[in-house]
Amino acid sequence: MADTNLTAVMYAKNDLRLEDRPIPEPKPGQVLLGMQQVGICGSDVHFLTNGHIGDYIVKSPMVLGHEGSAVVLKLGPNVTSLKVGDRVAVEPGVPCRVCDYCKIGKYNLCALVRFCATPPDDGSLSRYFVHDADFCFKLPDHVSFEEGALLEPLAVAVHATNRAGVRLGHTVLVCGAGPIGLVHVLTCKAKGASIVCITDIDESRLKVAKQIGADYVVKVTSTDSLAVAQDIENIVGGKVDIAMECSGALTSIQAAIYATKSGGTVVLVGLGRAMAELPIVHAAVKEIDIKGTFRYANCYPTALAMVASGKVNVKPLVTHRFKLEESIKAFEAA
């Protein structure tokens, strides 16, 4: 065990520094973790390059990173669910546990949730990190630390597809072939969707999507959302039951609504501009449900089971690997 806690700290917009911080002590119900793998998420990059995401504004130094896996190094008082040496995936949000949302199981909506790398809460891109034990999930021996870290974006897709009601036989459109779009392809196929079509403006991303299981890919070249929707219908053979919009791009959201059949569902996963002009009358008269989704709740066990059983392979999502000491270089690459 090293004597120093090397940590990646964002001080301001485009100001990321590596510094040694004290090794934290676990409080009752917590464990000290030796972080093994931490993914760099789009939100980490967005905070660093923009200084904020919506109302979440970085006003003081903040440790980045929220997609993590680790080894338990020390137990705080009253921890019985884990032991020293356990390999774990770290669910990054810890709610208050007592509000109305927590009590009904929707703890992702808890107003007092402490979520890694969301202002003002520090993240886990460090050598050592303290976290609540009941939000650390033991990894089977055959599940790697990389796979453990990727349970976080996979949990996003599990929750969003639960919101959408994806099930056997559905035709699903996924808009945006970034990491979140890709985990939606994996999750929809694992849930039994008969057809999954994915869109993007980038040919290389669509190639990866095809490799991991997308049935159809559509390269978007037009800003006309009706034309894009028609391209999707021509390839799929009709409108889709469900659209998972993972890009946040205005034209893409519009196309998702137009490409969804009457009585279908559109879930807004990607976050773009705060205000958007949508074909709302079209959605209303077609009884298309438009739903939001925020993080996840009670989805880590499902995500872990999907990976551990072999139903989902998240390994192709990893494109680059860096040491903790190379964190600044890693963000530049991202």
C-alpha positions in Angstrom: 0.0 0.0 0.0 1.5 3.3 -1.1 2.0 6.1 1.3 0.5 8.8 -0.9 -2.9 9.2 -2.5 -2.3 10.5 -6.0 -5.4 12.2 -7.2 -6.7 13.9 -10.4 -8.2 17.2 -9.4 -10.0 19.7 -11.6 -9.4 23.2 -10.4 -11.2 25.1 -13.1 -12.2 24.9 -16.7 -9.3 23.1 -18.6 -7.3 23.0 -15.4 -6.6 19.4 -14.4 -3.8 18.7 -11.9 -2.3 15.6 -10.3 -1.6 16.0 -6.6 -1.0 13.9 -3.5 -3.9 14.1 -1.0 -4.2 12.4 2.4 -5.4 8.8 2.5 -9.0 9.0 3.8 -10.2 6.9 6.7 -13.5 5.0 6.3 -16.4 6.1 8.6 -19.0 3.7 10.0 -20.6 1.8 7.1 -17.7 2.7 4.7 -14.7 1.0 3.2 -11.3 2.2 2.0 -10.8 1.2 -1.6 -7.7 0.8 -3.6 -8.9 2.0 -7.0 -8.0 -0.3 -9.9 -9.8 1.0 -13.0 -11.6 4.3 -13.5 -13.3 5.1 -16.8 -13.3 8.6 -18.3 -16.9 9.5 -19.0 -18.3 12.1 -21.3 -19.5 14.0 -18.3 -15.9 14.1 -16.9 -14.7 15.6 -20.1 -17.6 18.0 -20.3 -17.0 19.3 -16.7 -13.3 19.8 -17.6 -13.8 21.6 -20.9 -17.0 23.6 -20.0 -16.8 24.0 -16.2 -20.4 22.9 -15.8 -23.2 20.6 -16.9 -26.5 22.3 -16.7 -27.0 23.5 -13.1 -24.0 21.5 -11.8 -21.2 24.1 -11.8 -17.7 23.4 -10.6 -17.0 26.2 -8.1 -14.1 24.7 -6.2 -11.5 22.0 -6.8 -13.1 18.6 -7.6 -11.7 15.1 -8.1 -13.0 13.7 -11.4 -14.0 10.1 -12.2 -17.1 8.0 -11.4 -16.8 4.8 -13.3 -14.7 2.7 -11.0 -13.7 -0.7 -9.7 -11.5 -1.4 -6.7 -10.1 -3.7 -4.0 -11.3 -3.3 -0.5 -8.3 -2.4 1.7 -9.9 -1.5 5.1 -13.3 -1.8 6.7 -14.9 1.0 8.7 -17.0 0.2 11.8 -20.1 -1.9 11.3 -19.3 -3.2 7.8 -20.2 -6.9 7.5 -21.0 -7.3 3.8 -17.4 -7.0 2.6 -14.0 -8.2 3.7 -10.5 -6.9 3.0 -9.3 -8.2 -0.4 -12.8 -8.2 -2.0 -12.9 -7.0 -5.7 -15.8 -4.6 -6.2 -17.6 -2.4 -8.7 -18.3 1.0 -7.2 -21.8 2.4 -7.7 -20.9 6.1 -7.5 -24.1 7.6 -6.1 -25.0 7.3 -2.4 -28.5 8.7 -1.5 -29.8 9.9 1.8 -31.9 6.7 2.2 -34.7 8.4 4.1 -36.5 10.7 1.7 -39.7 9.7 -0.1 -37.8 8.9 -3.3 -35.3 6.6 -1.5 -38.1 4.9 0.4 -39.9 3.9 -2.8 -36.7 2.7 -4.5 -36.2 5.7 -6.8 -33.0 6.8 -5.1 -31.6 8.3 -8.3 -34.0 11.2 -7.8 -32.9 11.8 -4.2 -32.1 15.5 -3.8 -29.4 14.8 -1.3 -27.5 12.1 -3.2 -23.7 12.3 -3.1 -22.5 11.4 -6.6 -18.9 11.0 -7.6 -17.5 13.9 -9.7 -20.7 15.9 -9.6 -20.2 19.3 -7.9 -19.6 19.6 -5.0 -18.8 15.9 -4.5 -15.3 14.4 -5.3 -14.9 11.5 -7.7 -12.8 8.4 -7.6 -9.9 9.1 -10.0 -7.4 8.6 -7.2 -5.2 5.9 -5.7 -7.4 5.6 -2.7 -11.1 6.3 -2.2 -13.7 5.9 0.6 -17.2 4.8 -0.2 -20.3 3.3 1.4 -20.0 -0.5 1.6 -23.6 -1.1 0.5 -22.8 0.6 -2.8 -19.8 -1.6 -3.6 -20.7 -4.8 -5.4 -18.5 -7.9 -5.2 -17.1 -9.0 -8.6 -16.9 -12.7 -9.4 -13.4 -13.9 -10.1 -14.0 -14.2 -13.8 -15.2 -10.6 -14.2 -12.3 -8.2 -14.7 -11.7 -4.8 -13.1 -12.3 -3.2 -16.5 -15.6 -4.9 -16.8 -16.4 -3.8 -13.2 -15.8 -0.1 -14.1 -18.0 -0.4 -17.2 -20.9 -1.5 -15.1 -21.6 2.2 -14.5 -22.5 3.1 -18.2 -24.2 -0.3 -18.5 -26.4 0.5 -15.5 -27.4 3.7 -17.3 -28.7 1.6 -20.2 -30.4 -0.9 -17.9 -32.3 1.9 -16.2 -33.2 3.7 -19.4 -34.4 0.5 -21.1 -36.5 -0.3 -18.0 -38.1 3.1 -18.4 -38.8 2.3 -22.0 -40.1 -1.1 -21.4 -37.8 -2.9 -23.8 -38.7 -6.6 -24.1 -38.8 -9.6 -26.4 -39.6 -8.8 -30.0 -39.4 -5.0 -29.8 -37.8 -3.0 -32.6 -35.6 -0.3 -31.1 -33.9 2.7 -32.5 -30.8 4.0 -30.7 -29.7 7.5 -31.7 -26.0 8.2 -31.2 -23.2 5.6 -31.3 -21.0 6.9 -28.5 -20.3 4.8 -25.5 -23.8 5.3 -24.0 -25.4 4.5 -27.3 -23.3 1.3 -27.6 -24.3 0.0 -24.2 -27.9 0.6 -25.2 -27.4 -1.7 -28.2 -25.9 -4.3 -25.9 -28.7 -4.0 -23.4 -31.6 -4.0 -25.9 -30.2 -7.1 -27.5 -29.8 -8.8 -24.1 -33.4 -8.0 -23.3 -34.6 -9.6 -26.4 -35.2 -6.8 -28.9 -35.6 -8.4 -32.3 -34.2 -5.4 -34.2 -31.8 -2.7 -33.0 -31.0 0.1 -35.4 -28.5 2.8 -34.5 -27.7 6.2 -36.0 -24.6 8.4 -35.9 -22.7 11.0 -38.1 -19.5 9.1 -37.6 -18.8 6.0 -39.8 -16.2 4.5 -37.4 -18.6 4.6 -34.5 -21.3 2.8 -36.6 -18.7 0.2 -37.5 -18.2 -0.6 -33.8 -21.9 -0.6 -33.2 -22.4 -3.2 -36.0 -19.6 -5.3 -34.5 -21.2 -5.4 -31.1 -24.6 -6.5 -32.4 -26.6 -3.7 -34.0 -28.8 -5.1 -36.8 -28.8 -1.9 -38.9 -26.8 1.3 -38.9 -27.8 4.6 -40.4 -25.2 7.3 -41.1 -26.9 10.6 -40.7 -25.9 13.2 -43.4 -29.0 15.4 -43.3 -30.2 18.0 -40.8 -33.8 17.4 -42.0 -35.3 15.3 -39.2 -38.1 14.0 -41.3 -35.7 12.8 -44.0 -33.5 11.1 -41.3 -36.7 9.4 -39.9 -37.6 8.2 -43.4 -34.1 6.8 -43.9 -34.5 4.8 -40.7 -37.9 3.5 -41.7 -36.6 2.4 -45.1 -33.8 0.4 -43.5 -35.8 -1.1 -40.6 -38.9 -1.7 -42.7 -41.2 0.6 -40.8 -41.4 2.7 -37.6 -39.9 1.4 -34.4 -41.6 0.5 -31.1 -39.1 2.4 -29.0 -36.4 5.0 -29.6 -33.5 5.6 -27.2 -32.2 9.0 -27.9 -28.5 9.0 -26.7 -27.0 12.0 -28.5 -28.9 15.0 -27.2 -28.8 16.6 -30.7 -31.9 18.5 -31.6 -32.3 17.0 -35.1 -31.8 13.5 -33.6 -34.5 14.0 -31.0 -36.9 15.2 -33.6 -36.1 12.2 -35.9 -36.5 9.8 -33.0 -40.1 11.0 -32.5 -40.9 10.9 -36.2 -39.4 7.4 -36.5 -41.5 6.0 -33.6 -44.8 4.3 -34.3 -48.1 5.4 -32.8 -48.3 4.3 -29.2 -44.6 3.9 -29.0 -42.0 5.4 -26.6 -39.1 7.8 -26.9 -36.6 8.0 -24.0 -34.4 11.0 -23.7 -31.0 9.6 -22.5 -28.6 12.2 -24.0 -28.5 15.7 -22.7 -28.2 18.6 -25.1 -29.4 22.1 -25.0 -31.7 23.2 -22.1 -34.6 24.2 -24.4 -35.6 22.3 -27.6 -38.2 22.6 -30.3 -39.9 19.3 -30.8 -42.8 18.0 -32.9 -45.0 17.9 -29.9 -48.4 17.8 -31.7 -47.2 14.9 -33.8 -46.2 13.0 -30.6 -49.5 13.9 -28.9 -51.8 12.8 -31.6 -49.8 9.6 -32.2 -49.8 8.9 -28.4 -46.0 8.7 -28.4 -44.8 8.7 -24.8 -41.7 10.9 -24.2 -39.8 9.9 -21.1 -36.8 11.2 -19.3 -34.2 9.1 -17.5 -31.6 10.0 -14.9 -28.7 7.8 -13.9 -30.1 4.6 -12.4 -31.5 2.9 -9.3 -31.1 -0.7 -8.3 -29.5 -1.5 -11.6 -26.0 -2.5 -10.7 -26.9 -6.1 -9.7 -28.6 -6.5 -13.1 -25.7 -5.0 -15.0 -23.3 -7.2 -13.1 -25.4 -10.3 -13.8 -25.5 -9.5 -17.5 -21.7 -9.3 -17.7 -21.0 -12.2 -15.4 -23.4 -14.5 -17.3 -21.8 -13.6 -20.6 -25.0 -12.2 -22.0 -23.2 -8.9 -22.5 -19.6 -8.2 -23.6 -18.5 -4.7 -22.6 -14.8 -5.3 -23.4 -14.9 -3.8 -26.9 -15.9 -0.5 -25.4 -12.4 0.1 -24.0 -10.3 2.0 -26.5 -7.4 3.4 -24.6 -5.6 2.5 -21.3 -3.5 4.8 -19.2 -1.9 4.7 -15.8 -3.2 7.0 -13.0 0.0 9.1 -13.4 -1.0 9.7 -17.0 -4.5 11.1 -16.2 -3.9 14.4 -17.9 -2.7 12.6 -21.0 -5.8 10.4 -20.8 -8.1 13.4 -20.7 -6.3 15.0 -23.7 -6.9 11.7 -25.6 -10.6 11.7 -24.6 
